[in-house]
Amino acid sequence: MGWPSCSGGNLHERSLVAGARVQNIWSIAGDSSRADVNQFLLQYFVNYNFKSRIYLSTAPIIIANWDADSDSRWTVPFGLGIGKLEGNNISGLSNTAVNKTL
C-alpha cells in the first residue's frame, strides 16, 4: 500500500495524481495435482482534480493469465469516474467533507 506524497500545499490542490502497481505471481511449490499459476497484474490510477472540486478518476485492474490460451489471456477493463468534493475543509479532520461520485 502506498500513499501519494505532497510537498507544498495539500494533496487535493494538485491537478493530477497518478501511479501504478505491477506484480506477477508464479507457483513455485506445492501439490503437483494443482494447476500452475503464472498471472500478471497491472493497476494504474489517474485522478485529475479541477479547481471547482470536481474530479475525474480511473483505476482499472489489467490481468494476464500467461497459462491461458492466447484468445483469453488478457482482461483489460476501462472505467471512468466523476465526483465532487464538498465541505469546508477537505484536508482537516475537524470538518466533514462529502464525496459524491457517479
Protein Blocks (a to p, Z undefined) as FASTA:
>chain_A
ZZdddeeiafklpmbdcdddddddddfbdjfkbccddddddddddddddfklpacddddd
ddddfkbcfklmbccdddddddddedjblmbmkbccddddZZ
